[in-house]
Amino acid sequence: MTMTRRGFLAAGTAALATAKLPAFAQQQLPAPIRLAATTRVLDVNGRAATVFGLAGPTSQGLVLDPGQRFRVDLTNNLPEPTLVHWHGQIPPNIQDGVPDIPRPMLKPGESRSYDFEPLAGTYWMHSHVPMQEIRLLAAPLIVRSAQDVAADRQEVTLFLHDFAFKSPEEVMAEIKQGHGGGSHGSGGTHDEPAKGAGHSMAPATETKEMDHSAMGHGTMNHDAMGGGMQGMMRSMMPGMMGDMAGMEMDLNDYDWDAYLANDRTLADPEIVRVERGGRVRLRVINAAAATVFWIDTGKAAARLIAVDGHDIRPLDGNRFGLAMGQRLDLELDLPDEAGSWPILALREGARERTGIVLATAGAQITKIPELAEQEAPAFDTDLSQELLLEALHGLPERSVERSHMVMLGGTMDPYVWTINGAVWGQHRPVVATTGERVQLSFHNMSMMGHPMHLHGHVFQVVDINGRKVDGARRDTVYVPPMSMVTVSLDAGEAARWMLHCHHMPHLETGMMTEFQVTA
C-alpha cells in the first residue's frame, strides 16, 4: 500500500515547521535526546550475559517531562540491523518502528530522528524483531504528566523480563520441537537445541484449522455483525467455557533460565529507598517475551490507578496480573514505620518469581527465595480482573460503523499461531476508513492466551464474553483460551498498522496481521 498524502504530511510536518523558523528560533529548540540500541553485560545469578538494550542519556530507557516532545535521535550500535517501536504511543505511521512498513531497519552505525507529541503515562519501547526482543532489546518510556509532578509521591519503575542464556534461535528451536519444558506451567529440562530458527517474521506453513473466512476476512456492517455473527458467538461462549473446564491450558511453553526485575533476580534484587509513610507510584511494565506475571505487593496497601498508560477508576488490592506488553500503575501507601516491602512478580502457573524491595534507610532486608512454596494460578482465565476495570475517560459515545471478528488460533505441534486462519505473509488485512468507529472482536479458539496489541491506536474494552462493559482504555488486551473480548476504537491515520500477539514465539511464527486504514 503506498503512503497516503495524509500520512506523508503527518510525517513531514515537524521537519517543515522547523525549516521555516528563523535561525534564532531554531537555536532555541532543545537538542534531541540521544538513544542507542547497544549491547550490555548483565550479571544473572553470578554468570555474565551479553544482551541488547536501549541506552538513554542516564540509564536504560527514557523519562520525559510534562509537555516535552518526543524528539529522539536513535542510533544503531548493534552489529545487525534493528528498528524500535514506541509501544502504545501514536506517532505518525512513518515513525512507528515496524521493519519495512514503511521504512527499512537501521543498519549498524546508522541514525534516525523521531519527533512527535507523546501520550502521557507508562509506556515502553522495543525492537519489532521478535528475536531481538528475546535478547532484551527493550526499555521503559515514561512520559510524566503535570499531575505526576504536583503529586507528593515517589515514582518507581518495575521492568520485567524473562531471560535465557541460550540464543533466541536455540530457544525457538526447542519450543518448536516441543522441548521448551514449560507446557501447563510444569518444570522441565532443556534438551540440546536444533538449528534453523530464523530472525524475521517469515511466513510459516499454515495450520489446518476451521475455516473462519466468513467470520473475519471480509468487512461487515455493524448491524449485520451485531445481529448475526457476534450474536451467534456470544450465545456460544457459555458452552465453550463449559467445554474448556475439562481441558488444560498451555500456560508456559518455555522454562526460562531467569526472570528479571530491572535486570536483576531475587538473588540480588534492586533495593529502592523509600520514606516512612510515603506514597509510591509503581509503574510496572511486562517486557517479557513469553511470560505472564502476577504483581504481589504483599503488606503494602495498593490501588490500581492506570493500565497501559490510561487512567481507570481506582481499584484496591494487593495482587494484579499483566500479560506481555501490558502495563500497570499502582499507588502504594507505605506504613509510617521503618521496614521493607518486597514487590514480587509471580510467573503464572509456576513457582518462579522475581521482584524489587522497597525499604526505608537502615531497614533489615530478608533474602527472598526465587521459588515460591506453591505455584501461582493462571492469569484471568475468566477475565474477572478485566471485568473490574473501568476507564476514567472512555471513548465518546457514537454509533459503530464497522465490525470485524478476529479469530485467534494455533497449535503447539506444529508450533504455528494464526490470525483469521493465516500467518503473516498469507494474511488478509483488517480494514477500516479514517474516522470510523470500529469494533474488533478477538475470539480465541486456541488453548493459549494471547495479548493482542494494536499499533497507532488506543481502544476501549466494551464487551467480555457477551457482557457489555465500559472497560479500560488500552493498546494491549489479553484474550484467554475459548474467550472473546471486543474493543472499540476510532480509526486513525490512513496507513498500515500492525495487529499482533505480543507473545514473541507466537509472533515469530506468524501471529500478526495488519489494520489497514484508508482515507
Secondary structure as GFF3:
##gff-version 3
##sequence-region A 1 519
A	DSSP	alpha_helix	5	20	.	.	.	ID=ss1
A	DSSP	alpha_helix	23	28	.	.	.	ID=ss2
A	DSSP	beta_strand	33	44	.	.	.	ID=ss3
A	DSSP	beta_strand	47	55	.	.	.	ID=ss4
A	DSSP	beta_strand	62	64	.	.	.	ID=ss5
A	DSSP	beta_strand	70	76	.	.	.	ID=ss6
A	DSSP	beta_strand	84	87	.	.	.	ID=ss7
A	DSSP	three_ten_helix	93	95	.	.	.	ID=ss8
A	DSSP	beta_strand	111	116	.	.	.	ID=ss9
A	DSSP	beta_strand	121	127	.	.	.	ID=ss10
A	DSSP	alpha_helix	130	134	.	.	.	ID=ss11
A	DSSP	beta_strand	138	143	.	.	.	ID=ss12
A	DSSP	alpha_helix	146	150	.	.	.	ID=ss13
A	DSSP	beta_strand	154	163	.	.	.	ID=ss14
A	DSSP	alpha_helix	168	176	.	.	.	ID=ss15
A	DSSP	three_ten_helix	183	185	.	.	.	ID=ss16
A	DSSP	alpha_helix	213	216	.	.	.	ID=ss17
A	DSSP	alpha_helix	222	227	.	.	.	ID=ss18
A	DSSP	alpha_helix	229	244	.	.	.	ID=ss19
A	DSSP	beta_strand	258	261	.	.	.	ID=ss20
A	DSSP	beta_strand	271	273	.	.	.	ID=ss21
A	DSSP	beta_strand	279	286	.	.	.	ID=ss22
A	DSSP	beta_strand	293	296	.	.	.	ID=ss23
A	DSSP	beta_strand	301	307	.	.	.	ID=ss24
A	DSSP	beta_strand	310	317	.	.	.	ID=ss25
A	DSSP	beta_strand	319	322	.	.	.	ID=ss26
A	DSSP	beta_strand	327	333	.	.	.	ID=ss27
A	DSSP	beta_strand	340	347	.	.	.	ID=ss28
A	DSSP	beta_strand	353	359	.	.	.	ID=ss29
A	DSSP	alpha_helix	384	388	.	.	.	ID=ss30
A	DSSP	beta_strand	402	411	.	.	.	ID=ss31
A	DSSP	beta_strand	416	419	.	.	.	ID=ss32
A	DSSP	beta_strand	430	433	.	.	.	ID=ss33
A	DSSP	beta_strand	437	444	.	.	.	ID=ss34
A	DSSP	beta_strand	450	454	.	.	.	ID=ss35
A	DSSP	beta_strand	459	464	.	.	.	ID=ss36
A	DSSP	beta_strand	467	468	.	.	.	ID=ss37
A	DSSP	beta_strand	473	474	.	.	.	ID=ss38
A	DSSP	beta_strand	476	479	.	.	.	ID=ss39
A	DSSP	beta_strand	483	490	.	.	.	ID=ss40
A	DSSP	beta_strand	496	501	.	.	.	ID=ss41
A	DSSP	alpha_helix	504	508	.	.	.	ID=ss42
A	DSSP	beta_strand	512	518	.	.	.	ID=ss43
###
